[in-house]
Amino acid sequence: MTAYSLTRSSQRDYLDDHIRDVPTFRALLRAVECRLFEEAGPLTDPVLDLGCGDGHYATIAFSTPLLVGIDPEAAMVREAHQRGAYRHAIVASATEMPFPSAFFNSVIANCVVEHIPDIETVLSETARVLRPGGRFIFGVPSENFTRMLLVPKLLRAAGLEEAAQEYGNWFNAHSQHFHTDSPTVWLERLTRHGFKVEHHEYYISEEAHQLFDVLHYLSVPRLISRKLTGRWTAFENPASQALFNALLRPHYDQPPPAQGAYIFFHARKQARL
Protein backbone atom coordinates (compact mmCIF):
# COMPACT_ATOMS: atom_id res chain seq x y z
CA MET A 1 0.00 0.00 0.00
CA THR A 2 1.20 3.49 -0.86
CA ALA A 3 1.17 6.39 1.60
CA TYR A 4 0.48 9.76 -0.01
CA SER A 5 1.68 13.00 1.49
CA LEU A 6 1.49 16.62 0.48
CA THR A 7 4.46 18.13 -1.29
CA ARG A 8 4.79 21.26 0.84
CA SER A 9 8.37 22.16 1.68
CA SER A 10 10.34 25.25 2.68
CA GLN A 11 10.77 26.00 -1.03
CA ARG A 12 7.09 25.50 -1.90
CA ASP A 13 4.47 28.17 -1.22
CA TYR A 14 0.88 27.04 -1.69
CA LEU A 15 -0.43 30.57 -1.53
CA ASP A 16 1.59 31.63 -4.57
CA ASP A 17 0.46 28.51 -6.45
CA HIS A 18 -3.18 29.32 -5.88
CA ILE A 19 -2.98 33.08 -6.47
CA ARG A 20 -1.48 32.31 -9.87
CA ASP A 21 -3.97 29.66 -10.93
CA VAL A 22 -7.41 30.21 -9.35
CA PRO A 23 -9.77 33.11 -8.55
CA THR A 24 -8.29 35.26 -5.81
CA PHE A 25 -11.19 34.69 -3.40
CA ARG A 26 -10.48 30.96 -3.57
CA ALA A 27 -6.68 31.18 -3.32
CA LEU A 28 -6.40 31.67 0.44
CA LEU A 29 -8.99 29.01 1.20
CA ARG A 30 -7.34 26.35 -0.97
CA ALA A 31 -3.83 27.19 0.25
CA VAL A 32 -4.87 26.81 3.89
CA GLU A 33 -6.59 23.53 3.04
CA CYS A 34 -3.35 22.22 1.52
CA ARG A 35 -1.65 22.86 4.83
CA LEU A 36 -4.47 21.18 6.77
CA PHE A 37 -4.23 18.06 4.62
CA GLU A 38 -0.50 17.99 5.25
CA GLU A 39 -1.06 18.20 8.99
CA ALA A 40 -3.55 15.34 8.74
CA GLY A 41 -0.64 13.08 7.81
CA PRO A 42 -0.12 10.60 4.96
CA LEU A 43 -3.08 9.06 3.17
CA THR A 44 -2.93 5.31 2.68
CA ASP A 45 -3.75 3.90 -0.76
CA PRO A 46 -6.25 3.24 -2.20
CA VAL A 47 -7.46 6.86 -1.96
CA LEU A 48 -10.74 8.31 -3.24
CA ASP A 49 -11.18 12.04 -3.88
CA LEU A 50 -14.90 12.64 -3.46
CA GLY A 51 -16.01 15.51 -5.72
CA CYS A 52 -12.68 15.96 -7.46
CA GLY A 53 -13.77 18.79 -9.77
CA ASP A 54 -11.18 19.69 -12.40
CA GLY A 55 -8.33 18.07 -10.44
CA HIS A 56 -6.42 21.33 -9.97
CA TYR A 57 -6.31 21.05 -6.19
CA ALA A 58 -5.04 17.47 -6.22
CA THR A 59 -2.22 18.29 -8.65
CA ILE A 60 -0.93 20.96 -6.25
CA ALA A 61 -1.63 19.13 -3.02
CA PHE A 62 -0.35 15.63 -3.72
CA SER A 63 3.02 14.47 -4.97
CA THR A 64 1.63 11.60 -7.07
CA PRO A 65 -1.76 10.94 -8.70
CA LEU A 66 -4.42 9.58 -6.36
CA LEU A 67 -6.08 6.33 -7.35
CA VAL A 68 -9.60 7.63 -8.02
CA GLY A 69 -11.39 10.96 -8.33
CA ILE A 70 -15.14 11.15 -8.88
CA ASP A 71 -17.38 14.05 -9.83
CA PRO A 72 -20.90 14.23 -11.30
CA GLU A 73 -19.89 16.74 -14.00
CA ALA A 74 -18.39 15.13 -17.09
CA ALA A 75 -16.57 18.30 -18.18
CA MET A 76 -14.81 18.51 -14.81
CA VAL A 77 -13.82 14.85 -14.97
CA ARG A 78 -12.37 15.31 -18.47
CA GLU A 79 -10.25 18.20 -17.20
CA ALA A 80 -9.10 16.20 -14.17
CA HIS A 81 -8.11 13.37 -16.52
CA GLN A 82 -6.17 15.78 -18.74
CA ARG A 83 -4.31 17.14 -15.72
CA GLY A 84 -3.24 13.64 -14.68
CA ALA A 85 -4.47 14.24 -11.15
CA TYR A 86 -5.85 10.69 -10.78
CA ARG A 87 -5.10 7.27 -12.15
CA HIS A 88 -8.84 6.99 -12.72
CA ALA A 89 -11.18 9.99 -13.05
CA ILE A 90 -14.80 8.85 -13.14
CA VAL A 91 -18.18 10.50 -13.64
CA ALA A 92 -20.13 9.35 -10.60
CA SER A 93 -22.36 10.57 -7.79
CA ALA A 94 -21.35 10.64 -4.14
CA THR A 95 -24.78 9.25 -3.30
CA GLU A 96 -24.28 6.12 -5.43
CA MET A 97 -20.61 5.24 -5.75
CA PRO A 98 -19.64 2.55 -8.28
CA PHE A 99 -17.20 0.77 -5.96
CA PRO A 100 -17.26 -2.41 -3.88
CA SER A 101 -17.77 -2.12 -0.15
CA ALA A 102 -14.63 -1.69 1.96
CA PHE A 103 -12.52 -0.82 -1.09
CA PHE A 104 -10.69 2.37 0.00
CA ASN A 105 -8.35 3.08 2.89
CA SER A 106 -8.77 6.87 2.59
CA VAL A 107 -11.49 9.22 1.35
CA ILE A 108 -10.99 12.97 1.04
CA ALA A 109 -13.53 15.67 0.22
CA ASN A 110 -12.34 19.24 -0.15
CA CYS A 111 -15.30 21.63 0.24
CA VAL A 112 -17.65 19.20 -1.50
CA VAL A 113 -20.23 17.57 0.74
CA GLU A 114 -21.89 20.87 1.69
CA HIS A 115 -23.08 21.10 -1.93
CA ILE A 116 -24.99 17.79 -1.84
CA PRO A 117 -28.55 17.93 -0.44
CA ASP A 118 -28.72 14.26 0.61
CA ILE A 119 -25.87 14.35 3.11
CA GLU A 120 -27.04 11.23 4.96
CA THR A 121 -26.68 9.09 1.84
CA VAL A 122 -23.26 10.62 1.11
CA LEU A 123 -22.02 9.66 4.57
CA SER A 124 -23.59 6.21 4.32
CA GLU A 125 -21.90 5.60 0.96
CA THR A 126 -18.58 6.95 2.24
CA ALA A 127 -18.73 4.58 5.19
CA ARG A 128 -19.64 1.71 2.86
CA VAL A 129 -16.67 2.13 0.51
CA LEU A 130 -14.17 2.67 3.35
CA ARG A 131 -12.43 -0.23 5.01
CA PRO A 132 -12.72 -0.50 8.81
CA GLY A 133 -10.12 1.84 10.24
CA GLY A 134 -10.09 3.88 7.03
CA ARG A 135 -9.90 7.67 7.22
CA PHE A 136 -12.36 10.28 5.97
CA ILE A 137 -10.78 13.74 5.85
CA PHE A 138 -12.79 16.73 4.72
CA GLY A 139 -13.48 20.44 5.09
CA VAL A 140 -16.85 22.22 5.05
CA PRO A 141 -18.29 25.68 5.73
CA SER A 142 -19.22 26.14 9.38
CA GLU A 143 -22.24 27.61 11.13
CA ASN A 144 -20.33 30.92 11.09
CA PHE A 145 -20.15 31.13 7.30
CA THR A 146 -22.73 33.85 6.64
CA ARG A 147 -22.33 35.64 9.98
CA MET A 148 -18.64 36.27 9.32
CA LEU A 149 -19.10 37.76 5.83
CA LEU A 150 -18.33 41.49 5.56
CA VAL A 151 -21.56 42.70 3.94
CA PRO A 152 -23.90 41.25 6.61
CA LYS A 153 -21.69 42.73 9.32
CA LEU A 154 -21.96 46.19 7.75
CA LEU A 155 -25.71 45.82 7.29
CA ARG A 156 -26.18 44.79 10.92
CA ALA A 157 -24.08 47.74 12.07
CA ALA A 158 -26.53 49.95 10.15
CA GLY A 159 -29.48 48.26 11.87
CA LEU A 160 -30.53 46.35 8.75
CA GLU A 161 -30.86 42.87 10.22
CA GLU A 162 -33.33 41.61 7.61
CA ALA A 163 -31.09 42.77 4.76
CA ALA A 164 -28.12 41.05 6.45
CA GLN A 165 -30.09 37.80 6.62
CA GLU A 166 -31.13 38.12 2.99
CA TYR A 167 -27.55 38.69 1.85
CA GLY A 168 -26.37 35.63 3.79
CA ASN A 169 -29.15 33.53 2.28
CA TRP A 170 -28.31 34.80 -1.19
CA PHE A 171 -24.60 34.06 -0.70
CA ASN A 172 -25.33 30.51 0.44
CA ALA A 173 -27.68 29.97 -2.49
CA HIS A 174 -25.11 31.41 -4.92
CA SER A 175 -22.48 29.09 -3.41
CA GLN A 176 -24.91 26.15 -3.60
CA HIS A 177 -24.52 25.42 0.11
CA PHE A 178 -27.04 23.03 1.63
CA HIS A 179 -25.12 22.42 4.88
CA THR A 180 -23.36 25.11 6.90
CA ASP A 181 -23.43 23.43 10.28
CA SER A 182 -21.69 23.39 13.64
CA PRO A 183 -19.14 20.79 14.77
CA THR A 184 -21.83 19.32 17.04
CA VAL A 185 -24.15 18.65 14.10
CA TRP A 186 -21.33 17.05 12.10
CA LEU A 187 -20.20 14.94 15.07
CA GLU A 188 -23.73 13.57 15.42
CA ARG A 189 -23.98 12.81 11.69
CA LEU A 190 -20.61 11.11 11.51
CA THR A 191 -21.24 9.04 14.63
CA ARG A 192 -24.57 7.94 13.20
CA HIS A 193 -22.75 6.50 10.18
CA GLY A 194 -20.08 4.66 12.12
CA PHE A 195 -17.30 7.27 12.16
CA LYS A 196 -15.24 8.45 15.09
CA VAL A 197 -14.04 12.05 14.82
CA GLU A 198 -10.39 12.11 15.88
CA HIS A 199 -9.83 15.82 15.33
CA HIS A 200 -11.65 18.90 14.12
CA GLU A 201 -10.70 22.54 13.93
CA TYR A 202 -11.96 25.80 12.53
CA TYR A 203 -10.10 27.57 9.75
CA ILE A 204 -10.41 30.93 7.96
CA SER A 205 -10.80 33.64 10.59
CA GLU A 206 -13.54 36.27 10.55
CA GLU A 207 -11.11 38.86 9.17
CA ALA A 208 -9.98 36.49 6.42
CA HIS A 209 -13.59 35.62 5.59
CA GLN A 210 -14.51 39.29 5.25
CA LEU A 211 -11.71 39.62 2.73
CA PHE A 212 -13.05 36.47 1.02
CA ASP A 213 -16.40 38.27 0.65
CA VAL A 214 -14.85 41.35 -1.00
CA LEU A 215 -12.58 39.31 -3.27
CA HIS A 216 -15.58 37.57 -4.83
CA TYR A 217 -16.39 40.83 -6.57
CA LEU A 218 -12.78 41.66 -7.44
CA SER A 219 -12.43 38.23 -9.07
CA VAL A 220 -15.02 38.90 -11.79
CA PRO A 221 -12.32 39.35 -14.50
CA ARG A 222 -10.99 35.87 -13.73
CA LEU A 223 -14.48 34.40 -13.91
CA ILE A 224 -14.91 36.00 -17.34
CA SER A 225 -11.52 34.63 -18.43
CA ARG A 226 -12.58 31.14 -17.34
CA LYS A 227 -15.79 31.37 -19.39
CA LEU A 228 -14.03 32.67 -22.51
CA THR A 229 -10.73 30.77 -22.47
CA GLY A 230 -11.19 27.85 -20.09
CA ARG A 231 -8.41 29.32 -17.90
CA TRP A 232 -8.75 31.41 -14.77
CA THR A 233 -5.95 33.72 -15.95
CA ALA A 234 -5.59 34.65 -19.61
CA PHE A 235 -2.06 35.96 -19.01
CA GLU A 236 0.47 36.28 -16.20
CA ASN A 237 0.34 39.53 -14.21
CA PRO A 238 3.24 39.57 -11.71
CA ALA A 239 2.25 42.95 -10.25
CA SER A 240 -1.29 41.76 -9.52
CA GLN A 241 -0.01 38.50 -8.04
CA ALA A 242 2.39 40.40 -5.76
CA LEU A 243 -0.41 42.69 -4.59
CA PHE A 244 -2.75 39.83 -3.72
CA ASN A 245 0.09 37.92 -2.08
CA ALA A 246 0.74 40.87 0.24
CA LEU A 247 -2.98 41.12 0.96
CA LEU A 248 -3.54 37.44 1.71
CA ARG A 249 -0.27 36.39 3.34
CA PRO A 250 -1.01 37.64 6.88
CA HIS A 251 -4.14 35.47 6.88
CA TYR A 252 -2.30 32.49 5.37
CA ASP A 253 0.38 32.67 8.07
CA GLN A 254 -1.94 33.13 11.07
CA PRO A 255 -2.61 30.24 13.50
CA PRO A 256 -5.98 28.44 13.52
CA PRO A 257 -8.78 30.69 14.83
CA ALA A 258 -10.92 29.84 17.86
CA GLN A 259 -13.94 30.34 15.60
CA GLY A 260 -13.86 30.21 11.83
CA ALA A 261 -15.92 30.21 8.67
CA TYR A 262 -14.91 26.60 7.86
CA ILE A 263 -14.28 23.36 9.77
CA PHE A 264 -11.79 20.60 8.97
CA PHE A 265 -12.43 17.04 10.17
CA HIS A 266 -10.33 13.91 10.61
CA ALA A 267 -12.71 10.95 10.99
CA ARG A 268 -12.11 7.22 11.03
CA LYS A 269 -14.51 4.39 10.21
CA GLN A 270 -15.02 2.26 13.26
CA ALA A 271 -14.63 -1.50 13.07
CA ARG A 272 -17.87 -3.34 13.80
CA LEU A 273 -17.86 -5.36 17.01
C-alpha positions as a Markdown table, in Angstrom:
| # | Residue | x | y | z |
|---|---|---|---|---|
| 1 | Met | 0.0 | 0.0 | 0.0 |
| 2 | Thr | 1.2 | 3.5 | -0.9 |
| 3 | Ala | 1.2 | 6.4 | 1.6 |
| 4 | Tyr | 0.5 | 9.8 | 0.0 |
| 5 | Ser | 1.7 | 13.0 | 1.5 |
| 6 | Leu | 1.5 | 16.6 | 0.5 |
| 7 | Thr | 4.5 | 18.1 | -1.3 |
| 8 | Arg | 4.8 | 21.3 | 0.8 |
| 9 | Ser | 8.4 | 22.2 | 1.7 |
| 10 | Ser | 10.3 | 25.3 | 2.7 |
| 11 | Gln | 10.8 | 26.0 | -1.0 |
| 12 | Arg | 7.1 | 25.5 | -1.9 |
| 13 | Asp | 4.5 | 28.2 | -1.2 |
| 14 | Tyr | 0.9 | 27.0 | -1.7 |
| 15 | Leu | -0.4 | 30.6 | -1.5 |
| 16 | Asp | 1.6 | 31.6 | -4.6 |
| 17 | Asp | 0.5 | 28.5 | -6.4 |
| 18 | His | -3.2 | 29.3 | -5.9 |
| 19 | Ile | -3.0 | 33.1 | -6.5 |
| 20 | Arg | -1.5 | 32.3 | -9.9 |
| 21 | Asp | -4.0 | 29.7 | -10.9 |
| 22 | Val | -7.4 | 30.2 | -9.4 |
| 23 | Pro | -9.8 | 33.1 | -8.5 |
| 24 | Thr | -8.3 | 35.3 | -5.8 |
| 25 | Phe | -11.2 | 34.7 | -3.4 |
| 26 | Arg | -10.5 | 31.0 | -3.6 |
| 27 | Ala | -6.7 | 31.2 | -3.3 |
| 28 | Leu | -6.4 | 31.7 | 0.4 |
| 29 | Leu | -9.0 | 29.0 | 1.2 |
| 30 | Arg | -7.3 | 26.4 | -1.0 |
| 31 | Ala | -3.8 | 27.2 | 0.2 |
| 32 | Val | -4.9 | 26.8 | 3.9 |
| 33 | Glu | -6.6 | 23.5 | 3.0 |
| 34 | Cys | -3.4 | 22.2 | 1.5 |
| 35 | Arg | -1.6 | 22.9 | 4.8 |
| 36 | Leu | -4.5 | 21.2 | 6.8 |
| 37 | Phe | -4.2 | 18.1 | 4.6 |
| 38 | Glu | -0.5 | 18.0 | 5.3 |
| 39 | Glu | -1.1 | 18.2 | 9.0 |
| 40 | Ala | -3.5 | 15.3 | 8.7 |
| 41 | Gly | -0.6 | 13.1 | 7.8 |
| 42 | Pro | -0.1 | 10.6 | 5.0 |
| 43 | Leu | -3.1 | 9.1 | 3.2 |
| 44 | Thr | -2.9 | 5.3 | 2.7 |
| 45 | Asp | -3.8 | 3.9 | -0.8 |
| 46 | Pro | -6.2 | 3.2 | -2.2 |
| 47 | Val | -7.5 | 6.9 | -2.0 |
| 48 | Leu | -10.7 | 8.3 | -3.2 |
| 49 | Asp | -11.2 | 12.0 | -3.9 |
| 50 | Leu | -14.9 | 12.6 | -3.5 |
| 51 | Gly | -16.0 | 15.5 | -5.7 |
| 52 | Cys | -12.7 | 16.0 | -7.5 |
| 53 | Gly | -13.8 | 18.8 | -9.8 |
| 54 | Asp | -11.2 | 19.7 | -12.4 |
| 55 | Gly | -8.3 | 18.1 | -10.4 |
| 56 | His | -6.4 | 21.3 | -10.0 |
| 57 | Tyr | -6.3 | 21.1 | -6.2 |
| 58 | Ala | -5.0 | 17.5 | -6.2 |
| 59 | Thr | -2.2 | 18.3 | -8.6 |
| 60 | Ile | -0.9 | 21.0 | -6.3 |
| 61 | Ala | -1.6 | 19.1 | -3.0 |
| 62 | Phe | -0.4 | 15.6 | -3.7 |
| 63 | Ser | 3.0 | 14.5 | -5.0 |
| 64 | Thr | 1.6 | 11.6 | -7.1 |
| 65 | Pro | -1.8 | 10.9 | -8.7 |
| 66 | Leu | -4.4 | 9.6 | -6.4 |
| 67 | Leu | -6.1 | 6.3 | -7.3 |
| 68 | Val | -9.6 | 7.6 | -8.0 |
| 69 | Gly | -11.4 | 11.0 | -8.3 |
| 70 | Ile | -15.1 | 11.2 | -8.9 |
| 71 | Asp | -17.4 | 14.1 | -9.8 |
| 72 | Pro | -20.9 | 14.2 | -11.3 |
| 73 | Glu | -19.9 | 16.7 | -14.0 |
| 74 | Ala | -18.4 | 15.1 | -17.1 |
| 75 | Ala | -16.6 | 18.3 | -18.2 |
| 76 | Met | -14.8 | 18.5 | -14.8 |
| 77 | Val | -13.8 | 14.9 | -15.0 |
| 78 | Arg | -12.4 | 15.3 | -18.5 |
| 79 | Glu | -10.3 | 18.2 | -17.2 |
| 80 | Ala | -9.1 | 16.2 | -14.2 |
| 81 | His | -8.1 | 13.4 | -16.5 |
| 82 | Gln | -6.2 | 15.8 | -18.7 |
| 83 | Arg | -4.3 | 17.1 | -15.7 |
| 84 | Gly | -3.2 | 13.6 | -14.7 |
| 85 | Ala | -4.5 | 14.2 | -11.2 |
| 86 | Tyr | -5.8 | 10.7 | -10.8 |
| 87 | Arg | -5.1 | 7.3 | -12.1 |
| 88 | His | -8.8 | 7.0 | -12.7 |
| 89 | Ala | -11.2 | 10.0 | -13.0 |
| 90 | Ile | -14.8 | 8.9 | -13.1 |
| 91 | Val | -18.2 | 10.5 | -13.6 |
| 92 | Ala | -20.1 | 9.4 | -10.6 |
| 93 | Ser | -22.4 | 10.6 | -7.8 |
| 94 | Ala | -21.3 | 10.6 | -4.1 |
| 95 | Thr | -24.8 | 9.3 | -3.3 |
| 96 | Glu | -24.3 | 6.1 | -5.4 |
| 97 | Met | -20.6 | 5.2 | -5.7 |
| 98 | Pro | -19.6 | 2.5 | -8.3 |
| 99 | Phe | -17.2 | 0.8 | -6.0 |
| 100 | Pro | -17.3 | -2.4 | -3.9 |
| 101 | Ser | -17.8 | -2.1 | -0.2 |
| 102 | Ala | -14.6 | -1.7 | 2.0 |
| 103 | Phe | -12.5 | -0.8 | -1.1 |
| 104 | Phe | -10.7 | 2.4 | 0.0 |
| 105 | Asn | -8.4 | 3.1 | 2.9 |
| 106 | Ser | -8.8 | 6.9 | 2.6 |
| 107 | Val | -11.5 | 9.2 | 1.4 |
| 108 | Ile | -11.0 | 13.0 | 1.0 |
| 109 | Ala | -13.5 | 15.7 | 0.2 |
| 110 | Asn | -12.3 | 19.2 | -0.1 |
| 111 | Cys | -15.3 | 21.6 | 0.2 |
| 112 | Val | -17.6 | 19.2 | -1.5 |
| 113 | Val | -20.2 | 17.6 | 0.7 |
| 114 | Glu | -21.9 | 20.9 | 1.7 |
| 115 | His | -23.1 | 21.1 | -1.9 |
| 116 | Ile | -25.0 | 17.8 | -1.8 |
| 117 | Pro | -28.6 | 17.9 | -0.4 |
| 118 | Asp | -28.7 | 14.3 | 0.6 |
| 119 | Ile | -25.9 | 14.3 | 3.1 |
| 120 | Glu | -27.0 | 11.2 | 5.0 |
| 121 | Thr | -26.7 | 9.1 | 1.8 |
| 122 | Val | -23.3 | 10.6 | 1.1 |
| 123 | Leu | -22.0 | 9.7 | 4.6 |
| 124 | Ser | -23.6 | 6.2 | 4.3 |
| 125 | Glu | -21.9 | 5.6 | 1.0 |
| 126 | Thr | -18.6 | 6.9 | 2.2 |
| 127 | Ala | -18.7 | 4.6 | 5.2 |
| 128 | Arg | -19.6 | 1.7 | 2.9 |
| 129 | Val | -16.7 | 2.1 | 0.5 |
| 130 | Leu | -14.2 | 2.7 | 3.4 |
| 131 | Arg | -12.4 | -0.2 | 5.0 |
| 132 | Pro | -12.7 | -0.5 | 8.8 |
| 133 | Gly | -10.1 | 1.8 | 10.2 |
| 134 | Gly | -10.1 | 3.9 | 7.0 |
| 135 | Arg | -9.9 | 7.7 | 7.2 |
| 136 | Phe | -12.4 | 10.3 | 6.0 |
| 137 | Ile | -10.8 | 13.7 | 5.9 |
| 138 | Phe | -12.8 | 16.7 | 4.7 |
| 139 | Gly | -13.5 | 20.4 | 5.1 |
| 140 | Val | -16.8 | 22.2 | 5.0 |
| 141 | Pro | -18.3 | 25.7 | 5.7 |
| 142 | Ser | -19.2 | 26.1 | 9.4 |
| 143 | Glu | -22.2 | 27.6 | 11.1 |
| 144 | Asn | -20.3 | 30.9 | 11.1 |
| 145 | Phe | -20.1 | 31.1 | 7.3 |
| 146 | Thr | -22.7 | 33.9 | 6.6 |
| 147 | Arg | -22.3 | 35.6 | 10.0 |
| 148 | Met | -18.6 | 36.3 | 9.3 |
| 149 | Leu | -19.1 | 37.8 | 5.8 |
| 150 | Leu | -18.3 | 41.5 | 5.6 |
| 151 | Val | -21.6 | 42.7 | 3.9 |
| 152 | Pro | -23.9 | 41.2 | 6.6 |
| 153 | Lys | -21.7 | 42.7 | 9.3 |
| 154 | Leu | -22.0 | 46.2 | 7.7 |
| 155 | Leu | -25.7 | 45.8 | 7.3 |
| 156 | Arg | -26.2 | 44.8 | 10.9 |
| 157 | Ala | -24.1 | 47.7 | 12.1 |
| 158 | Ala | -26.5 | 49.9 | 10.2 |
| 159 | Gly | -29.5 | 48.3 | 11.9 |
| 160 | Leu | -30.5 | 46.4 | 8.7 |
| 161 | Glu | -30.9 | 42.9 | 10.2 |
| 162 | Glu | -33.3 | 41.6 | 7.6 |
| 163 | Ala | -31.1 | 42.8 | 4.8 |
| 164 | Ala | -28.1 | 41.1 | 6.4 |
| 165 | Gln | -30.1 | 37.8 | 6.6 |
| 166 | Glu | -31.1 | 38.1 | 3.0 |
| 167 | Tyr | -27.5 | 38.7 | 1.9 |
| 168 | Gly | -26.4 | 35.6 | 3.8 |
| 169 | Asn | -29.2 | 33.5 | 2.3 |
| 170 | Trp | -28.3 | 34.8 | -1.2 |
| 171 | Phe | -24.6 | 34.1 | -0.7 |
| 172 | Asn | -25.3 | 30.5 | 0.4 |
| 173 | Ala | -27.7 | 30.0 | -2.5 |
| 174 | His | -25.1 | 31.4 | -4.9 |
| 175 | Ser | -22.5 | 29.1 | -3.4 |
| 176 | Gln | -24.9 | 26.1 | -3.6 |
| 177 | His | -24.5 | 25.4 | 0.1 |
| 178 | Phe | -27.0 | 23.0 | 1.6 |
| 179 | His | -25.1 | 22.4 | 4.9 |
| 180 | Thr | -23.4 | 25.1 | 6.9 |
| 181 | Asp | -23.4 | 23.4 | 10.3 |
| 182 | Ser | -21.7 | 23.4 | 13.6 |
| 183 | Pro | -19.1 | 20.8 | 14.8 |
| 184 | Thr | -21.8 | 19.3 | 17.0 |
| 185 | Val | -24.2 | 18.7 | 14.1 |
| 186 | Trp | -21.3 | 17.0 | 12.1 |
| 187 | Leu | -20.2 | 14.9 | 15.1 |
| 188 | Glu | -23.7 | 13.6 | 15.4 |
| 189 | Arg | -24.0 | 12.8 | 11.7 |
| 190 | Leu | -20.6 | 11.1 | 11.5 |
| 191 | Thr | -21.2 | 9.0 | 14.6 |
| 192 | Arg | -24.6 | 7.9 | 13.2 |
| 193 | His | -22.8 | 6.5 | 10.2 |
| 194 | Gly | -20.1 | 4.7 | 12.1 |
| 195 | Phe | -17.3 | 7.3 | 12.2 |
| 196 | Lys | -15.2 | 8.4 | 15.1 |
| 197 | Val | -14.0 | 12.0 | 14.8 |
| 198 | Glu | -10.4 | 12.1 | 15.9 |
| 199 | His | -9.8 | 15.8 | 15.3 |
| 200 | His | -11.6 | 18.9 | 14.1 |
| 201 | Glu | -10.7 | 22.5 | 13.9 |
| 202 | Tyr | -12.0 | 25.8 | 12.5 |
| 203 | Tyr | -10.1 | 27.6 | 9.8 |
| 204 | Ile | -10.4 | 30.9 | 8.0 |
| 205 | Ser | -10.8 | 33.6 | 10.6 |
| 206 | Glu | -13.5 | 36.3 | 10.6 |
| 207 | Glu | -11.1 | 38.9 | 9.2 |
| 208 | Ala | -10.0 | 36.5 | 6.4 |
| 209 | His | -13.6 | 35.6 | 5.6 |
| 210 | Gln | -14.5 | 39.3 | 5.3 |
| 211 | Leu | -11.7 | 39.6 | 2.7 |
| 212 | Phe | -13.0 | 36.5 | 1.0 |
| 213 | Asp | -16.4 | 38.3 | 0.6 |
| 214 | Val | -14.9 | 41.4 | -1.0 |
| 215 | Leu | -12.6 | 39.3 | -3.3 |
| 216 | His | -15.6 | 37.6 | -4.8 |
| 217 | Tyr | -16.4 | 40.8 | -6.6 |
| 218 | Leu | -12.8 | 41.7 | -7.4 |
| 219 | Ser | -12.4 | 38.2 | -9.1 |
| 220 | Val | -15.0 | 38.9 | -11.8 |
| 221 | Pro | -12.3 | 39.4 | -14.5 |
| 222 | Arg | -11.0 | 35.9 | -13.7 |
| 223 | Leu | -14.5 | 34.4 | -13.9 |
| 224 | Ile | -14.9 | 36.0 | -17.3 |
| 225 | Ser | -11.5 | 34.6 | -18.4 |
| 226 | Arg | -12.6 | 31.1 | -17.3 |
| 227 | Lys | -15.8 | 31.4 | -19.4 |
| 228 | Leu | -14.0 | 32.7 | -22.5 |
| 229 | Thr | -10.7 | 30.8 | -22.5 |
| 230 | Gly | -11.2 | 27.8 | -20.1 |
| 231 | Arg | -8.4 | 29.3 | -17.9 |
| 232 | Trp | -8.7 | 31.4 | -14.8 |
| 233 | Thr | -6.0 | 33.7 | -15.9 |
| 234 | Ala | -5.6 | 34.7 | -19.6 |
| 235 | Phe | -2.1 | 36.0 | -19.0 |
| 236 | Glu | 0.5 | 36.3 | -16.2 |
| 237 | Asn | 0.3 | 39.5 | -14.2 |
| 238 | Pro | 3.2 | 39.6 | -11.7 |
| 239 | Ala | 2.2 | 42.9 | -10.3 |
| 240 | Ser | -1.3 | 41.8 | -9.5 |
| 241 | Gln | 0.0 | 38.5 | -8.0 |
| 242 | Ala | 2.4 | 40.4 | -5.8 |
| 243 | Leu | -0.4 | 42.7 | -4.6 |
| 244 | Phe | -2.8 | 39.8 | -3.7 |
| 245 | Asn | 0.1 | 37.9 | -2.1 |
| 246 | Ala | 0.7 | 40.9 | 0.2 |
| 247 | Leu | -3.0 | 41.1 | 1.0 |
| 248 | Leu | -3.5 | 37.4 | 1.7 |
| 249 | Arg | -0.3 | 36.4 | 3.3 |
| 250 | Pro | -1.0 | 37.6 | 6.9 |
| 251 | His | -4.1 | 35.5 | 6.9 |
| 252 | Tyr | -2.3 | 32.5 | 5.4 |
| 253 | Asp | 0.4 | 32.7 | 8.1 |
| 254 | Gln | -1.9 | 33.1 | 11.1 |
| 255 | Pro | -2.6 | 30.2 | 13.5 |
| 256 | Pro | -6.0 | 28.4 | 13.5 |
| 257 | Pro | -8.8 | 30.7 | 14.8 |
| 258 | Ala | -10.9 | 29.8 | 17.9 |
| 259 | Gln | -13.9 | 30.3 | 15.6 |
| 260 | Gly | -13.9 | 30.2 | 11.8 |
| 261 | Ala | -15.9 | 30.2 | 8.7 |
| 262 | Tyr | -14.9 | 26.6 | 7.9 |
| 263 | Ile | -14.3 | 23.4 | 9.8 |
| 264 | Phe | -11.8 | 20.6 | 9.0 |
| 265 | Phe | -12.4 | 17.0 | 10.2 |
| 266 | His | -10.3 | 13.9 | 10.6 |
| 267 | Ala | -12.7 | 11.0 | 11.0 |
| 268 | Arg | -12.1 | 7.2 | 11.0 |
| 269 | Lys | -14.5 | 4.4 | 10.2 |
| 270 | Gln | -15.0 | 2.3 | 13.3 |
| 271 | Ala | -14.6 | -1.5 | 13.1 |
| 272 | Arg | -17.9 | -3.3 | 13.8 |
| 273 | Leu | -17.9 | -5.4 | 17.0 |
